[in-house]
Amino acid sequence: MQQADDFPAYIGIFVVGHLLAPVVITMIGTFGMSAWLTLAIILPLAVALLLVMLQPTKGAVIGFLWWHGIGAFRQERRAPEAKDEP
């Protein structure tokens, strides 16, 4: 089991926040909804989006770490094979 620590959660919060910020601005500014109604709609939506994004984001972070041989993946990478030249 590889560790991605908290980085996938940080990425998820960053992305979900940027996706929902225009929605909140539109709900309050254009439609004139109250802050409580906006909060009641946005909070469950934000939690659901974050939970949906968390696993793929963790997979992407683990893949990035593996691809670049960072952390525990350094031991798993094989050295490139030398080509025999005549």
Backbone as CSV, one residue per row, in Angstrom:
resi,resn,N_x,N_y,N_z,CA_x,CA_y,CA_z,C_x,C_y,C_z
1,MET,0.845,-1.175,0.000,0.000,0.000,0.000,0.890,1.237,0.000
2,GLN,0.674,2.104,-0.945,1.481,3.311,-1.060,0.800,4.486,-0.374
3,GLN,1.591,5.390,0.110,1.082,6.550,0.829,1.068,7.774,-0.078
4,ALA,-0.054,8.435,-0.135,-0.142,9.700,-0.857,-0.327,10.846,0.129
5,ASP,-0.436,10.526,1.407,-0.634,11.493,2.487,-1.863,12.360,2.220
6,ASP,-1.773,13.650,2.459,-2.932,14.536,2.349,-3.027,15.249,1.011
7,PHE,-2.070,15.048,0.136,-2.039,15.800,-1.116,-3.277,15.598,-1.989
8,PRO,-3.823,14.367,-2.135,-5.057,14.223,-2.920,-6.227,15.023,-2.352
9,ALA,-6.323,15.092,-1.033,-7.399,15.885,-0.425,-7.201,17.368,-0.714
10,TYR,-5.966,17.843,-0.668,-5.697,19.248,-0.982,-6.070,19.555,-2.429
11,ILE,-5.714,18.664,-3.331,-6.059,18.865,-4.744,-7.572,18.866,-4.909
12,GLY,-8.250,17.931,-4.262,-9.703,17.850,-4.365,-10.393,19.098,-3.844
13,ILE,-9.956,19.590,-2.696,-10.549,20.805,-2.137,-10.296,21.991,-3.059
14,PHE,-9.110,22.078,-3.601,-8.770,23.168,-4.518,-9.661,23.144,-5.763
15,VAL,-9.812,21.968,-6.371,-10.610,21.845,-7.594,-12.099,22.069,-7.317
16,VAL,-12.620,21.440,-6.281,-14.038,21.607,-5.954,-14.337,23.062,-5.597
17,GLY,-13.456,23.700,-4.871,-13.641,25.110,-4.539,-13.687,25.986,-5.769
18,HIS,-12.809,25.704,-6.729,-12.806,26.491,-7.961,-14.002,26.175,-8.853
19,LEU,-14.504,24.956,-8.791,-15.700,24.625,-9.573,-16.957,25.249,-8.985
20,LEU,-17.049,25.301,-7.665,-18.269,25.780,-7.026,-18.285,27.286,-6.759
21,ALA,-17.150,27.954,-6.821,-17.126,29.398,-6.570,-18.014,30.172,-7.549
22,PRO,-17.950,29.912,-8.863,-18.854,30.633,-9.762,-20.324,30.294,-9.517
23,VAL,-20.590,29.065,-9.086,-21.968,28.663,-8.801,-22.505,29.454,-7.608
24,VAL,-21.693,29.596,-6.562,-22.116,30.354,-5.384,-22.331,31.821,-5.742
25,ILE,-21.415,32.383,-6.513,-21.551,33.782,-6.926,-22.811,33.984,-7.749
26,THR,-23.109,33.045,-8.640,-24.311,33.133,-9.459,-25.571,32.983,-8.612
27,MET,-25.555,32.044,-7.690,-26.742,31.815,-6.853,-27.074,33.040,-6.005
28,ILE,-26.054,33.656,-5.437,-26.306,34.808,-4.575,-26.517,36.079,-5.396
29,GLY,-25.663,36.289,-6.389,-25.720,37.532,-7.162,-26.865,37.606,-8.148
30,THR,-27.013,36.584,-8.982,-28.013,36.628,-10.050,-29.411,36.260,-9.554
31,PHE,-29.497,35.161,-8.816,-30.802,34.667,-8.390,-31.265,35.261,-7.065
32,GLY,-30.378,35.949,-6.362,-30.748,36.599,-5.109,-31.115,35.642,-3.987
33,MET,-30.522,34.457,-3.973,-30.807,33.496,-2.903,-30.164,33.954,-1.604
34,SER,-30.733,33.551,-0.505,-30.145,33.893,0.788,-28.880,33.065,1.007
35,ALA,-28.057,33.534,1.896,-26.810,32.828,2.190,-27.088,31.450,2.788
36,TRP,-28.143,31.345,3.624,-28.464,30.054,4.244,-28.938,29.034,3.226
37,LEU,-29.739,29.459,2.278,-30.209,28.542,1.237,-29.053,28.108,0.348
38,THR,-28.194,29.048,0.013,-27.011,28.719,-0.791,-26.129,27.721,-0.053
39,LEU,-25.928,27.945,1.233,-25.119,27.037,2.039,-25.754,25.657,2.116
40,ALA,-27.079,25.613,2.243,-27.781,24.327,2.326,-27.671,23.541,1.021
41,ILE,-27.538,24.227,-0.088,-27.410,23.551,-1.384,-25.952,23.194,-1.671
42,ILE,-25.042,24.120,-1.413,-23.646,23.951,-1.801,-22.889,22.961,-0.909
43,LEU,-23.139,22.959,0.392,-22.388,22.059,1.281,-22.542,20.581,0.923
44,PRO,-23.768,20.056,0.774,-23.864,18.641,0.374,-23.268,18.379,-1.015
45,LEU,-23.423,19.349,-1.905,-22.849,19.201,-3.243,-21.322,19.161,-3.185
46,ALA,-20.741,20.022,-2.368,-19.285,20.054,-2.237,-18.751,18.759,-1.626
47,VAL,-19.423,18.263,-0.601,-18.984,17.008,0.033,-19.091,15.842,-0.950
48,ALA,-20.183,15.792,-1.704,-20.359,14.717,-2.686,-19.299,14.789,-3.781
49,LEU,-19.043,15.983,-4.298,-18.011,16.134,-5.331,-16.638,15.750,-4.808
50,LEU,-16.337,16.137,-3.598,-15.036,15.807,-3.029,-14.877,14.303,-2.821
51,LEU,-15.930,13.648,-2.347,-15.854,12.196,-2.159,-15.721,11.457,-3.487
52,VAL,-16.377,11.971,-4.518,-16.266,11.348,-5.845,-14.864,11.548,-6.417
53,MET,-14.266,12.708,-6.164,-12.950,13.026,-6.728,-11.786,12.414,-5.961
54,LEU,-11.985,12.029,-4.723,-10.865,11.644,-3.871,-10.111,10.416,-4.371
55,GLN,-10.808,9.378,-4.744,-10.124,8.160,-5.183,-9.372,8.344,-6.509
56,PRO,-9.975,8.951,-7.546,-9.196,9.178,-8.763,-8.006,10.123,-8.549
57,THR,-8.178,11.092,-7.662,-7.078,12.009,-7.380,-5.942,11.279,-6.677
58,LYS,-6.283,10.391,-5.752,-5.246,9.609,-5.076,-4.523,8.712,-6.080
59,GLY,-5.275,8.118,-6.986,-4.651,7.302,-8.025,-3.710,8.108,-8.905
60,ALA,-4.105,9.325,-9.228,-3.252,10.187,-10.051,-1.972,10.575,-9.306
61,VAL,-2.094,10.863,-8.019,-0.910,11.221,-7.228,0.022,10.021,-7.107
62,ILE,-0.521,8.842,-6.843,0.307,7.631,-6.739,0.971,7.340,-8.089
63,GLY,0.224,7.491,-9.183,0.805,7.300,-10.516,1.926,8.285,-10.800
64,PHE,1.736,9.539,-10.399,2.778,10.550,-10.576,4.027,10.173,-9.786
65,LEU,3.823,9.746,-8.528,4.964,9.347,-7.711,5.684,8.146,-8.314
66,TRP,4.929,7.184,-8.813,5.538,5.991,-9.422,6.304,6.367,-10.683
67,TRP,5.690,7.196,-11.514,6.306,7.555,-12.801,7.651,8.260,-12.592
68,HIS,7.718,9.099,-11.576,8.949,9.858,-11.342,9.870,9.189,-10.325
69,GLY,9.484,8.031,-9.816,10.337,7.285,-8.887,10.577,8.012,-7.573
70,ILE,9.537,8.617,-7.046,9.655,9.399,-5.822,9.265,8.535,-4.628
71,GLY,9.955,8.705,-3.518,9.618,8.001,-2.280,9.931,6.518,-2.360
72,ALA,8.980,5.688,-1.959,9.185,4.237,-1.930,9.288,3.651,-3.328
73,PHE,8.840,4.376,-4.323,8.884,3.860,-5.686,10.296,3.866,-6.252
74,ARG,11.215,4.551,-5.626,12.590,4.590,-6.110,13.179,3.186,-6.118
75,GLN,12.827,2.367,-5.125,13.355,1.011,-5.030,12.747,0.091,-6.078
76,GLU,11.539,0.398,-6.549,10.841,-0.488,-7.476,11.245,-0.274,-8.923
77,ARG,11.858,0.846,-9.244,12.216,1.132,-10.631,13.474,0.360,-11.012
78,ARG,13.470,-0.183,-12.201,14.641,-0.894,-12.698,15.559,0.089,-13.420
79,ALA,16.825,-0.200,-13.359,17.785,0.618,-14.102,17.633,0.306,-15.596
80,PRO,17.815,1.288,-16.456,17.712,1.022,-17.882,18.773,0.021,-18.334
81,GLU,18.391,-0.870,-19.230,19.321,-1.884,-19.703,20.302,-1.260,-20.686
82,ALA,21.559,-1.676,-20.568,22.594,-1.172,-21.462,22.519,-1.925,-22.787
83,LYS,22.629,-1.200,-23.890,22.588,-1.822,-25.211,24.004,-2.258,-25.593
84,ASP,24.105,-3.449,-26.171,25.395,-3.946,-26.635,25.663,-3.382,-28.008
85,GLU,26.772,-2.640,-28.124,27.136,-2.078,-29.422,28.298,-2.874,-29.988
86,PRO,28.249,-3.187,-31.289,29.346,-3.982,-31.903,30.610,-3.200,-32.097
